[in-house]
Amino acid sequence: MDIASGTTDLTGHMLIAMPGMGDSRFEQAVVFLCAHSDEGAMGLIVNKPSGDVTMAGLLEQLSITPAPGLERRQVHFGGPVEMGRGFVLHSPDYQSGLTTLQVDGEFHMTGTLDVLETIARGDGPARWMAMLGYAGWGPGQLEEELAQNGWLVCDASPELVFDIADASKWEAALNSLGIPAHLLSAEGGTA
């Protein structure tokens, strides 16, 4: 398998931003890839809370009454593309009546209002993260960034995505590859 040449489908994997990436929006980012093909890639950053948008606040803006406890749940910065568009990355126990993308056996993604309505009622997916915006790559762009040592790739797990604190996800993703964060350098090389 040669990731750089585009022969590997990375859908359902995680991208770990390398130091020195050059784009501050992706500094220490961990991105879950929802789709990857010859036509490009789409992913959601899973470790960058929006800071000022709570789930309860978002629901109230949409005229949806939030269930108790949602005022503590942060909406995340999913990426710099279409910041006004929302997505929910969630466990496979929920399927939208409108449209849900089955990424793999452990993750689904829904970008329609009905998932927010079920979460607000308290009967949505067991595990979920809400995001505004997404990370997108055109044809060959992600492969080029991988070849330039911009990202590492690791397996995704529900524990890494949903259970680990946002501030610890980057290091946890590196640890899943057996790489201590303190050994990484912003300088890349080739073999």
KEGU-269771 format. One record per residue (C-alpha): residue number from 1; x, z, y. Coordinates in steps of 0.2 Angstrom, whole numbers, plus 5000, padded with zeros to 4 digits. Layout:
N
(node NUM, (X, Z, Y))
...
This chain:
191
(node 1, (5000, 5000, 5000))
(node 2, (5006, 4995, 5017))
(node 3, (4997, 5004, 5031))
(node 4, (5006, 4994, 5045))
(node 5, (5001, 4977, 5038))
(node 6, (4983, 4982, 5037))
(node 7, (4981, 4981, 5019))
(node 8, (4975, 4999, 5017))
(node 9, (4957, 5005, 5023))
(node 10, (4960, 5022, 5031))
(node 11, (4941, 5025, 5033))
(node 12, (4938, 5044, 5029))
(node 13, (4956, 5049, 5033))
(node 14, (4963, 5059, 5047))
(node 15, (4975, 5053, 5060))
(node 16, (4988, 5066, 5067))
(node 17, (4995, 5062, 5084))
(node 18, (5014, 5062, 5085))
(node 19, (5023, 5070, 5099))
(node 20, (5027, 5058, 5113))
(node 21, (5012, 5047, 5110))
(node 22, (5011, 5043, 5129))
(node 23, (4992, 5045, 5131))
(node 24, (4988, 5063, 5136))
(node 25, (4970, 5061, 5130))
(node 26, (4977, 5060, 5112))
(node 27, (4990, 5074, 5114))
(node 28, (4990, 5084, 5098))
(node 29, (4974, 5075, 5093))
(node 30, (4967, 5075, 5075))
(node 31, (4955, 5060, 5073))
(node 32, (4943, 5057, 5059))
(node 33, (4942, 5039, 5055))
(node 34, (4924, 5034, 5053))
(node 35, (4928, 5015, 5050))
(node 36, (4943, 5005, 5048))
(node 37, (4944, 4986, 5044))
(node 38, (4952, 4970, 5049))
(node 39, (4940, 4970, 5064))
(node 40, (4947, 4987, 5071))
(node 41, (4944, 5006, 5069))
(node 42, (4933, 5019, 5076))
(node 43, (4936, 5038, 5075))
(node 44, (4931, 5054, 5082))
(node 45, (4943, 5067, 5089))
(node 46, (4939, 5084, 5080))
(node 47, (4950, 5096, 5089))
(node 48, (4946, 5094, 5107))
(node 49, (4931, 5104, 5113))
(node 50, (4924, 5097, 5129))
(node 51, (4926, 5113, 5138))
(node 52, (4910, 5113, 5148))
(node 53, (4897, 5106, 5137))
(node 54, (4888, 5117, 5125))
(node 55, (4876, 5111, 5112))
(node 56, (4862, 5120, 5120))
(node 57, (4866, 5113, 5137))
(node 58, (4866, 5095, 5129))
(node 59, (4850, 5098, 5120))
(node 60, (4842, 5104, 5136))
(node 61, (4847, 5089, 5146))
(node 62, (4839, 5079, 5133))
(node 63, (4823, 5089, 5134))
(node 64, (4825, 5096, 5117))
(node 65, (4822, 5115, 5114))
(node 66, (4838, 5122, 5106))
(node 67, (4838, 5134, 5092))
(node 68, (4846, 5152, 5095))
(node 69, (4865, 5152, 5093))
(node 70, (4868, 5134, 5099))
(node 71, (4873, 5140, 5116))
(node 72, (4890, 5145, 5108))
(node 73, (4893, 5129, 5099))
(node 74, (4904, 5117, 5109))
(node 75, (4901, 5098, 5111))
(node 76, (4918, 5090, 5108))
(node 77, (4927, 5076, 5116))
(node 78, (4926, 5062, 5103))
(node 79, (4937, 5050, 5112))
(node 80, (4939, 5040, 5128))
(node 81, (4927, 5026, 5124))
(node 82, (4908, 5026, 5129))
(node 83, (4909, 5045, 5135))
(node 84, (4890, 5045, 5138))
(node 85, (4887, 5041, 5119))
(node 86, (4885, 5055, 5107))
(node 87, (4889, 5056, 5088))
(node 88, (4887, 5070, 5075))
(node 89, (4900, 5070, 5061))
(node 90, (4891, 5080, 5047))
(node 91, (4890, 5085, 5029))
(node 92, (4881, 5073, 5017))
(node 93, (4866, 5084, 5015))
(node 94, (4857, 5075, 5030))
(node 95, (4852, 5057, 5031))
(node 96, (4844, 5051, 5047))
(node 97, (4828, 5041, 5046))
(node 98, (4835, 5029, 5058))
(node 99, (4853, 5027, 5054))
(node 100, (4867, 5037, 5046))
(node 101, (4884, 5030, 5042))
(node 102, (4890, 5036, 5025))
(node 103, (4909, 5037, 5028))
(node 104, (4912, 5044, 5011))
(node 105, (4906, 5057, 4999))
(node 106, (4910, 5072, 5010))
(node 107, (4906, 5065, 5028))
(node 108, (4892, 5056, 5036))
(node 109, (4890, 5051, 5055))
(node 110, (4874, 5049, 5064))
(node 111, (4873, 5043, 5082))
(node 112, (4854, 5044, 5085))
(node 113, (4844, 5057, 5093))
(node 114, (4835, 5062, 5077))
(node 115, (4850, 5072, 5071))
(node 116, (4850, 5082, 5087))
(node 117, (4832, 5086, 5085))
(node 118, (4834, 5092, 5067))
(node 119, (4849, 5103, 5073))
(node 120, (4839, 5110, 5087))
(node 121, (4825, 5115, 5075))
(node 122, (4838, 5123, 5063))
(node 123, (4836, 5111, 5049))
(node 124, (4849, 5099, 5051))
(node 125, (4865, 5097, 5041))
(node 126, (4874, 5112, 5035))
(node 127, (4890, 5107, 5043))
(node 128, (4892, 5097, 5059))
(node 129, (4901, 5093, 5075))
(node 130, (4894, 5085, 5090))
(node 131, (4905, 5073, 5100))
(node 132, (4903, 5063, 5116))
(node 133, (4913, 5047, 5116))
(node 134, (4924, 5040, 5102))
(node 135, (4941, 5033, 5099))
(node 136, (4942, 5014, 5096))
(node 137, (4955, 5002, 5091))
(node 138, (4954, 4983, 5092))
(node 139, (4960, 4972, 5077))
(node 140, (4978, 4976, 5072))
(node 141, (4980, 4989, 5086))
(node 142, (4979, 5005, 5075))
(node 143, (4991, 4996, 5063))
(node 144, (5003, 4993, 5077))
(node 145, (5002, 5011, 5083))
(node 146, (5006, 5017, 5065))
(node 147, (5021, 5006, 5064))
(node 148, (5027, 5013, 5080))
(node 149, (5026, 5031, 5073))
(node 150, (5011, 5035, 5085))
(node 151, (5001, 5043, 5071))
(node 152, (5003, 5051, 5054))
(node 153, (4989, 5049, 5041))
(node 154, (4982, 5063, 5030))
(node 155, (4967, 5066, 5019))
(node 156, (4952, 5073, 5027))
(node 157, (4943, 5088, 5021))
(node 158, (4928, 5097, 5026))
(node 159, (4938, 5113, 5028))
(node 160, (4950, 5105, 5040))
(node 161, (4936, 5096, 5050))
(node 162, (4923, 5110, 5051))
(node 163, (4931, 5127, 5047))
(node 164, (4948, 5128, 5055))
(node 165, (4948, 5133, 5074))
(node 166, (4951, 5118, 5085))
(node 167, (4967, 5125, 5092))
(node 168, (4974, 5126, 5074))
(node 169, (4969, 5109, 5067))
(node 170, (4984, 5099, 5073))
(node 171, (4996, 5111, 5064))
(node 172, (4985, 5113, 5049))
(node 173, (4984, 5094, 5047))
(node 174, (5003, 5093, 5048))
(node 175, (5004, 5107, 5035))
(node 176, (4993, 5097, 5023))
(node 177, (5007, 5084, 5023))
(node 178, (5020, 5098, 5021))
(node 179, (5027, 5095, 5038))
(node 180, (5031, 5110, 5049))
(node 181, (5025, 5106, 5067))
(node 182, (5042, 5113, 5075))
(node 183, (5052, 5099, 5066))
(node 184, (5043, 5085, 5074))
(node 185, (5051, 5075, 5088))
(node 186, (5045, 5063, 5101))
(node 187, (5059, 5051, 5096))
(node 188, (5054, 5039, 5083))
(node 189, (5065, 5029, 5071))
(node 190, (5064, 5016, 5058))
(node 191, (5072, 5016, 5041))
